[in-house]
């Protein structure tokens, strides 16, 4: 799994996922994140301590309609994020990642 994470984050321009700690890991690399939420708003996800701050980060977007997914991903891939925004995203993610041992375990495994 550790090698898979290394390859994944070196190979993608945008991460598309449901509300997952993997989104924080992508943000640690300055990779924009699209959170797919086709339900009734952000709902219970916003209650999770490690997810709530991420909803306000630059470079993290919540997509609530299937029709919005492809255009959002295309925009982030084609336009990207300025380096300053990528750096800010990584810094914000570090603050949250420090509180989640699962994230640090995967990061450490990826370094070994």
TORNUTOR-930642 format. One record per atom (N, C-alpha, C): residue number from 1; residue in one letter; x, y, z. Coordinates in steps of 0.001 Angstrom, whole numbers, plus 500000, padded with zeros to 6 digits. Layout:
<rs>
+-----+------+--------+--------+--------+
! seq ! type !      X !      Y !      Z !
+-----+------+--------+--------+--------+
! NUM !    A !      X !      Y !      Z !
...
+-----+------+--------+--------+--------+
</rs>
This chain:
<rs>
+-----+------+--------+--------+--------+
! seq ! type !      X !      Y !      Z !
+-----+------+--------+--------+--------+
!   1 !    X ! 500809 ! 498782 ! 500000 !
!   1 !    X ! 500000 ! 500000 ! 500000 !
!   1 !    X ! 500844 ! 501272 ! 500000 !
!   2 !    X ! 501979 ! 501265 ! 500687 !
!   2 !    X ! 502793 ! 502475 ! 500776 !
!   2 !    X ! 503289 ! 502897 ! 499393 !
!   3 !    X ! 503759 ! 501963 ! 498610 !
!   3 !    X ! 504238 ! 502275 ! 497273 !
!   3 !    X ! 503094 ! 502814 ! 496418 !
!   4 !    X ! 501924 ! 502249 ! 496591 !
!   4 !    X ! 500760 ! 502702 ! 495837 !
!   4 !    X ! 500493 ! 504177 ! 496108 !
!   5 !    X ! 500574 ! 504593 ! 497374 !
!   5 !    X ! 500357 ! 506007 ! 497710 !
!   5 !    X ! 501406 ! 506893 ! 497056 !
!   6 !    X ! 502648 ! 506467 ! 497058 !
!   6 !    X ! 503705 ! 507255 ! 496426 !
!   6 !    X ! 503418 ! 507443 ! 494941 !
!   7 !    X ! 503061 ! 506368 ! 494293 !
!   7 !    X ! 502769 ! 506427 ! 492856 !
!   7 !    X ! 501528 ! 507280 ! 492609 !
!   8 !    X ! 500498 ! 507093 ! 493411 !
!   8 !    X ! 499260 ! 507847 ! 493236 !
!   8 !    X ! 499511 ! 509352 ! 493292 !
!   9 !    X ! 500138 ! 509816 ! 494351 !
!   9 !    X ! 500281 ! 511252 ! 494534 !
!   9 !    X ! 501298 ! 511883 ! 493597 !
!  10 !    X ! 502142 ! 511096 ! 492989 !
!  10 !    X ! 503053 ! 511617 ! 491966 !
!  10 !    X ! 502393 ! 511630 ! 490588 !
!  11 !    X ! 501253 ! 510964 ! 490464 !
!  11 !    X ! 500647 ! 510743 ! 489152 !
!  11 !    X ! 499372 ! 511526 ! 488898 !
!  12 !    X ! 498832 ! 512188 ! 489904 !
!  12 !    X ! 497528 ! 512831 ! 489712 !
!  12 !    X ! 497636 ! 514347 ! 489778 !
!  13 !    X ! 496691 ! 514990 ! 489114 !
!  13 !    X ! 496591 ! 516447 ! 489159 !
!  13 !    X ! 495505 ! 516894 ! 490117 !
!  14 !    X ! 494494 ! 516030 ! 490297 !
!  14 !    X ! 493348 ! 516307 ! 491162 !
!  14 !    X ! 492921 ! 514986 ! 491788 !
!  15 !    X ! 492529 ! 515014 ! 493060 !
!  15 !    X ! 491962 ! 513827 ! 493690 !
!  15 !    X ! 490454 ! 514001 ! 493779 !
!  16 !    X ! 489706 ! 513022 ! 493301 !
!  16 !    X ! 488253 ! 513002 ! 493419 !
!  16 !    X ! 487910 ! 511874 ! 494377 !
!  17 !    X ! 487200 ! 512195 ! 495437 !
!  17 !    X ! 486877 ! 511198 ! 496454 !
!  17 !    X ! 485629 ! 511629 ! 497205 !
!  18 !    X ! 485073 ! 510709 ! 497940 !
!  18 !    X ! 484054 ! 511082 ! 498911 !
!  18 !    X ! 484824 ! 511651 ! 500098 !
!  19 !    X ! 484183 ! 511952 ! 501158 !
!  19 !    X ! 484851 ! 512530 ! 502318 !
!  19 !    X ! 485742 ! 511463 ! 502935 !
!  20 !    X ! 487040 ! 511631 ! 502778 !
!  20 !    X ! 488006 ! 510612 ! 503148 !
!  20 !    X ! 489285 ! 511272 ! 503638 !
!  21 !    X ! 490004 ! 510575 ! 504516 !
!  21 !    X ! 491299 ! 511099 ! 504949 !
!  21 !    X ! 492278 ! 511161 ! 503779 !
!  22 !    X ! 492015 ! 510429 ! 502721 !
!  22 !    X ! 492879 ! 510505 ! 501547 !
!  22 !    X ! 492881 ! 511929 ! 500984 !
!  23 !    X ! 491792 ! 512654 ! 501163 !
!  23 !    X ! 491740 ! 514040 ! 500697 !
!  23 !    X ! 492761 ! 514886 ! 501450 !
!  24 !    X ! 492931 ! 514633 ! 502728 !
!  24 !    X ! 493926 ! 515357 ! 503514 !
!  24 !    X ! 495323 ! 515007 ! 503025 !
!  25 !    X ! 495533 ! 513749 ! 502716 !
!  25 !    X ! 496840 ! 513324 ! 502215 !
!  25 !    X ! 497157 ! 513978 ! 500875 !
!  26 !    X ! 496173 ! 514082 ! 499994 !
!  26 !    X ! 496403 ! 514769 ! 498717 !
!  26 !    X ! 496731 ! 516235 ! 498973 !
!  27 !    X ! 496001 ! 516852 ! 499881 !
!  27 !    X ! 496248 ! 518256 ! 500213 !
!  27 !    X ! 497663 ! 518451 ! 500763 !
!  28 !    X ! 498165 ! 517476 ! 501498 !
!  28 !    X ! 499543 ! 517554 ! 502000 !
!  28 !    X ! 500544 ! 517698 ! 500857 !
!  29 !    X ! 500180 ! 517179 ! 499699 !
!  29 !    X ! 501030 ! 517267 ! 498512 !
!  29 !    X ! 500687 ! 518486 ! 497651 !
!  30 !    X ! 499738 ! 519316 ! 498130 !
!  30 !    X ! 499326 ! 520481 ! 497353 !
!  30 !    X ! 498443 ! 520138 ! 496181 !
!  31 !    X ! 497831 ! 518972 ! 496224 !
!  31 !    X ! 496973 ! 518510 ! 495132 !
!  31 !    X ! 495533 ! 518939 ! 495408 !
!  32 !    X ! 494873 ! 519600 ! 494448 !
!  32 !    X ! 493481 ! 519989 ! 494638 !
!  32 !    X ! 492596 ! 518759 ! 494844 !
!  33 !    X ! 491507 ! 518964 ! 495572 !
!  33 !    X ! 490610 ! 517868 ! 495943 !
!  33 !    X ! 489179 ! 518234 ! 495573 !
!  34 !    X ! 488488 ! 517274 ! 494966 !
!  34 !    X ! 487053 ! 517404 ! 494716 !
!  34 !    X ! 486363 ! 516359 ! 495586 !
!  35 !    X ! 485541 ! 516847 ! 496509 !
!  35 !    X ! 484783 ! 515961 ! 497388 !
!  35 !    X ! 483398 ! 515760 ! 496796 !
!  36 !    X ! 483061 ! 514520 ! 496511 !
!  36 !    X ! 481779 ! 514191 ! 495894 !
!  36 !    X ! 480753 ! 513967 ! 496993 !
!  37 !    X ! 479678 ! 514736 ! 496925 !
!  37 !    X ! 478622 ! 514656 ! 497925 !
!  37 !    X ! 477277 ! 514837 ! 497227 !
!  38 !    X ! 476717 ! 513733 ! 496777 !
!  38 !    X ! 475458 ! 513806 ! 496049 !
!  38 !    X ! 474248 ! 513668 ! 496963 !
!  39 !    X ! 474437 ! 513796 ! 498257 !
!  39 !    X ! 473332 ! 513682 ! 499206 !
!  39 !    X ! 472726 ! 515037 ! 499519 !
!  40 !    X ! 472186 ! 515152 ! 500720 !
!  40 !    X ! 471538 ! 516378 ! 501167 !
!  40 !    X ! 472542 ! 517278 ! 501878 !
!  41 !    X ! 473320 ! 518003 ! 501136 !
!  41 !    X ! 474314 ! 518884 ! 501740 !
!  41 !    X ! 475480 ! 518099 ! 502308 !
!  42 !    X ! 476327 ! 518806 ! 503017 !
!  42 !    X ! 477514 ! 518177 ! 503578 !
!  42 !    X ! 477134 ! 517271 ! 504738 !
!  43 !    X ! 476082 ! 517602 ! 505444 !
!  43 !    X ! 475520 ! 516729 ! 506476 !
!  43 !    X ! 476504 ! 516268 ! 507524 !
!  44 !    X ! 476502 ! 514976 ! 507790 !
!  44 !    X ! 477301 ! 514400 ! 508869 !
!  44 !    X ! 478796 ! 514577 ! 508672 !
!  45 !    X ! 479245 ! 514713 ! 507442 !
!  45 !    X ! 480676 ! 514847 ! 507204 !
!  45 !    X ! 481246 ! 516076 ! 507908 !
!  46 !    X ! 480469 ! 517149 ! 507956 !
!  46 !    X ! 480938 ! 518381 ! 508583 !
!  46 !    X ! 481107 ! 518220 ! 510088 !
!  47 !    X ! 480565 ! 517167 ! 510649 !
!  47 !    X ! 480710 ! 516921 ! 512089 !
!  47 !    X ! 482063 ! 516289 ! 512410 !
!  48 !    X ! 482720 ! 515707 ! 511439 !
!  48 !    X ! 484001 ! 515053 ! 511688 !
!  48 !    X ! 485076 ! 516118 ! 511860 !
!  49 !    X ! 485784 ! 516057 ! 512963 !
!  49 !    X ! 486761 ! 517082 ! 513312 !
!  49 !    X ! 487832 ! 517275 ! 512244 !
!  50 !    X ! 488242 ! 516191 ! 511595 !
!  50 !    X ! 489307 ! 516307 ! 510599 !
!  50 !    X ! 488780 ! 516718 ! 509222 !
!  51 !    X ! 487470 ! 516650 ! 509008 !
!  51 !    X ! 486895 ! 517026 ! 507711 !
!  51 !    X ! 486414 ! 518480 ! 507722 !
!  52 !    X ! 485837 ! 518915 ! 508816 !
!  52 !    X ! 485214 ! 520243 ! 508898 !
!  52 !    X ! 486128 ! 521368 ! 508389 !
!  53 !    X ! 487379 ! 521471 ! 508839 !
!  53 !    X ! 488202 ! 522583 ! 508348 !
!  53 !    X ! 488486 ! 522497 ! 506846 !
!  54 !    X ! 488573 ! 521288 ! 506329 !
!  54 !    X ! 488908 ! 521078 ! 504929 !
!  54 !    X ! 487874 ! 521703 ! 503995 !
!  55 !    X ! 486650 ! 521832 ! 504441 !
!  55 !    X ! 485581 ! 522370 ! 503603 !
!  55 !    X ! 485821 ! 523831 ! 503231 !
!  56 !    X ! 486696 ! 524520 ! 503959 !
!  56 !    X ! 486966 ! 525934 ! 503700 !
!  56 !    X ! 488342 ! 526164 ! 503077 !
!  57 !    X ! 489087 ! 525103 ! 502826 !
!  57 !    X ! 490431 ! 525262 ! 502283 !
!  57 !    X ! 490410 ! 525665 ! 500814 !
!  58 !    X ! 491381 ! 526464 ! 500403 !
!  58 !    X ! 491500 ! 526739 ! 498968 !
!  58 !    X ! 491923 ! 525458 ! 498264 !
!  59 !    X ! 491367 ! 525226 ! 497092 !
!  59 !    X ! 491743 ! 524029 ! 496350 !
!  59 !    X ! 490937 ! 522794 ! 496715 !
!  60 !    X ! 489979 ! 522945 ! 497632 !
!  60 !    X ! 489078 ! 521837 ! 497986 !
!  60 !    X ! 487664 ! 522283 ! 497624 !
!  61 !    X ! 487028 ! 521498 ! 496781 !
!  61 !    X ! 485682 ! 521840 ! 496334 !
!  61 !    X ! 484743 ! 520671 ! 496573 !
!  62 !    X ! 483526 ! 520995 ! 497018 !
!  62 !    X ! 482485 ! 519994 ! 497214 !
!  62 !    X ! 481559 ! 520059 ! 496009 !
!  63 !    X ! 481347 ! 518915 ! 495377 !
!  63 !    X ! 480458 ! 518823 ! 494222 !
!  63 !    X ! 479206 ! 518081 ! 494667 !
!  64 !    X ! 478068 ! 518742 ! 494526 !
!  64 !    X ! 476812 ! 518181 ! 495017 !
!  64 !    X ! 475916 ! 517634 ! 493909 !
!  65 !    X ! 476264 ! 517906 ! 492659 !
!  65 !    X ! 475453 ! 517421 ! 491543 !
!  65 !    X ! 476345 ! 516669 ! 490558 !
!  66 !    X ! 475871 ! 515538 ! 490076 !
!  66 !    X ! 476673 ! 514777 ! 489106 !
!  66 !    X ! 477091 ! 515604 ! 487891 !
!  67 !    X ! 476228 ! 516495 ! 487445 !
!  67 !    X ! 476550 ! 517310 ! 486264 !
!  67 !    X ! 477711 ! 518276 ! 486505 !
!  68 !    X ! 478033 ! 518551 ! 487763 !
!  68 !    X ! 479105 ! 519494 ! 488078 !
!  68 !    X ! 480473 ! 518825 ! 488226 !
!  69 !    X ! 480488 ! 517498 ! 488325 !
!  69 !    X ! 481741 ! 516812 ! 488609 !
!  69 !    X ! 482777 ! 516993 ! 487497 !
!  70 !    X ! 482432 ! 516640 ! 486276 !
!  70 !    X ! 483404 ! 516699 ! 485177 !
!  70 !    X ! 483889 ! 518128 ! 484928 !
!  71 !    X ! 482988 ! 519125 ! 484863 !
!  71 !    X ! 483491 ! 520491 ! 484654 !
!  71 !    X ! 484420 ! 520974 ! 485777 !
!  72 !    X ! 484136 ! 520590 ! 487002 !
!  72 !    X ! 484984 ! 521001 ! 488127 !
!  72 !    X ! 486358 ! 520368 ! 488012 !
!  73 !    X ! 486394 ! 519081 ! 487725 !
!  73 !    X ! 487684 ! 518396 ! 487574 !
!  73 !    X ! 488457 ! 518971 ! 486394 !
!  74 !    X ! 487788 ! 519189 ! 485281 !
!  74 !    X ! 488465 ! 519755 ! 484103 !
!  74 !    X ! 489080 ! 521115 ! 484418 !
!  75 !    X ! 488319 ! 521943 ! 485113 !
!  75 !    X ! 488827 ! 523274 ! 485449 !
!  75 !    X ! 490075 ! 523165 ! 486325 !
!  76 !    X ! 490027 ! 522303 ! 487339 !
!  76 !    X ! 491182 ! 522164 ! 488224 !
!  76 !    X ! 492385 ! 521550 ! 487507 !
!  77 !    X ! 492139 ! 520639 ! 486579 !
!  77 !    X ! 493247 ! 520042 ! 485823 !
!  77 !    X ! 493820 ! 521058 ! 484834 !
!  78 !    X ! 492951 ! 521741 ! 484112 !
!  78 !    X ! 493414 ! 522656 ! 483068 !
!  78 !    X ! 493999 ! 523951 ! 483619 !
!  79 !    X ! 493387 ! 524495 ! 484651 !
!  79 !    X ! 493841 ! 525764 ! 485209 !
!  79 !    X ! 494814 ! 525524 ! 486357 !
!  80 !    X ! 494540 ! 524489 ! 487148 !
!  80 !    X ! 495398 ! 524176 ! 488284 !
!  80 !    X ! 495280 ! 525193 ! 489396 !
!  81 !    X ! 496194 ! 525103 ! 490328 !
!  81 !    X ! 496249 ! 526044 ! 491446 !
!  81 !    X ! 497589 ! 526764 ! 491397 !
!  82 !    X ! 497592 ! 528044 ! 491716 !
!  82 !    X ! 498882 ! 528734 ! 491811 !
!  82 !    X ! 499733 ! 528087 ! 492907 !
!  83 !    X ! 501040 ! 528178 ! 492773 !
!  83 !    X ! 501935 ! 527558 ! 493749 !
!  83 !    X ! 501656 ! 528062 ! 495162 !
!  84 !    X ! 501346 ! 529320 ! 495315 !
!  84 !    X ! 501047 ! 529872 ! 496637 !
!  84 !    X ! 499838 ! 529158 ! 497260 !
!  85 !    X ! 498831 ! 528880 ! 496447 !
!  85 !    X ! 497644 ! 528182 ! 496942 !
!  85 !    X ! 497977 ! 526738 ! 497276 !
!  86 !    X ! 498804 ! 526091 ! 496467 !
!  86 !    X ! 499229 ! 524719 ! 496758 !
!  86 !    X ! 499979 ! 524666 ! 498086 !
!  87 !    X ! 500838 ! 525652 ! 498307 !
!  87 !    X ! 501588 ! 525699 ! 499564 !
!  87 !    X ! 500663 ! 525920 ! 500757 !
!  88 !    X ! 499698 ! 526806 ! 500589 !
!  88 !    X ! 498731 ! 527060 ! 501665 !
!  88 !    X ! 497911 ! 525811 ! 501958 !
!  89 !    X ! 497502 ! 525122 ! 500907 !
!  89 !    X ! 496746 ! 523884 ! 501057 !
!  89 !    X ! 497553 ! 522858 ! 501843 !
!  90 !    X ! 498817 ! 522700 ! 501504 !
!  90 !    X ! 499681 ! 521742 ! 502201 !
!  90 !    X ! 499861 ! 522132 ! 503668 !
!  91 !    X ! 500020 ! 523417 ! 503938 !
!  91 !    X ! 500186 ! 523874 ! 505322 !
!  91 !    X ! 498936 ! 523617 ! 506144 !
!  92 !    X ! 497784 ! 523916 ! 505581 !
!  92 !    X ! 496520 ! 523657 ! 506290 !
!  92 !    X ! 496349 ! 522163 ! 506553 !
!  93 !    X ! 496698 ! 521350 ! 505582 !
!  93 !    X ! 496571 ! 519895 ! 505733 !
!  93 !    X ! 497501 ! 519369 ! 506819 !
!  94 !    X ! 498678 ! 519956 ! 506945 !
!  94 !    X ! 499603 ! 519517 ! 507991 !
!  94 !    X ! 498986 ! 519682 ! 509373 !
!  95 !    X ! 498280 ! 520786 ! 509574 !
!  95 !    X ! 497645 ! 521023 ! 510868 !
!  95 !    X ! 496623 ! 519963 ! 511215 !
!  96 !    X ! 495846 ! 519535 ! 510243 !
!  96 !    X ! 494837 ! 518500 ! 510481 !
!  96 !    X ! 495483 ! 517126 ! 510562 !
!  97 !    X ! 496450 ! 516873 ! 509708 !
!  97 !    X ! 497090 ! 515550 ! 509667 !
!  97 !    X ! 497757 ! 515221 ! 510994 !
!  98 !    X ! 498243 ! 516220 ! 511674 !
!  98 !    X ! 498898 ! 515984 ! 512966 !
!  98 !    X ! 497950 ! 515403 ! 513998 !
!  99 !    X ! 496658 ! 515574 ! 513786 !
!  99 !    X ! 495680 ! 515071 ! 514756 !
!  99 !    X ! 495134 ! 513697 ! 514379 !
! 100 !    X ! 495553 ! 513139 ! 513252 !
! 100 !    X ! 495009 ! 511865 ! 512781 !
! 100 !    X ! 496142 ! 510855 ! 512588 !
! 101 !    X ! 496263 ! 509918 ! 513498 !
! 101 !    X ! 497347 ! 508933 ! 513451 !
! 101 !    X ! 497323 ! 508072 ! 512197 !
! 102 !    X ! 496142 ! 507813 ! 511639 !
! 102 !    X ! 496072 ! 506981 ! 510435 !
! 102 !    X ! 496809 ! 507631 ! 509277 !
! 103 !    X ! 496672 ! 508938 ! 509172 !
! 103 !    X ! 497357 ! 509653 ! 508096 !
! 103 !    X ! 498858 ! 509545 ! 508285 !
! 104 !    X ! 499340 ! 509801 ! 509494 !
! 104 !    X ! 500781 ! 509771 ! 509733 !
! 104 !    X ! 501349 ! 508373 ! 509547 !
! 105 !    X ! 500577 ! 507348 ! 509881 !
! 105 !    X ! 501056 ! 505975 ! 509681 !
! 105 !    X ! 501266 ! 505706 ! 508187 !
! 106 !    X ! 500330 ! 506164 ! 507338 !
! 106 !    X ! 500475 ! 505943 ! 505900 !
! 106 !    X ! 501628 ! 506774 ! 505333 !
! 107 !    X ! 501805 ! 507997 ! 505843 !
! 107 !    X ! 502913 ! 508815 ! 505392 !
! 107 !    X ! 504236 ! 508160 ! 505749 !
! 108 !    X ! 504348 ! 507705 ! 506984 !
! 108 !    X ! 505582 ! 507050 ! 507427 !
! 108 !    X ! 505853 ! 505794 ! 506620 !
! 109 !    X ! 504812 ! 505012 ! 506360 !
! 109 !    X ! 504990 ! 503781 ! 505577 !
! 109 !    X ! 505456 ! 504115 ! 504157 !
! 110 !    X ! 504983 ! 505252 ! 503638 !
! 110 !    X ! 505385 ! 505651 ! 502292 !
! 110 !    X ! 506825 ! 506101 ! 502211 !
! 111 !    X ! 507393 ! 506488 ! 503339 !
! 111 !    X ! 508777 ! 506936 ! 503355 !
! 111 !    X ! 509753 ! 505796 ! 503539 !
! 112 !    X ! 509264 ! 504653 ! 503999 !
! 112 !    X ! 510149 ! 503514 ! 504273 !
! 112 !    X ! 510416 ! 502696 ! 503035 !
+-----+------+--------+--------+--------+
</rs>
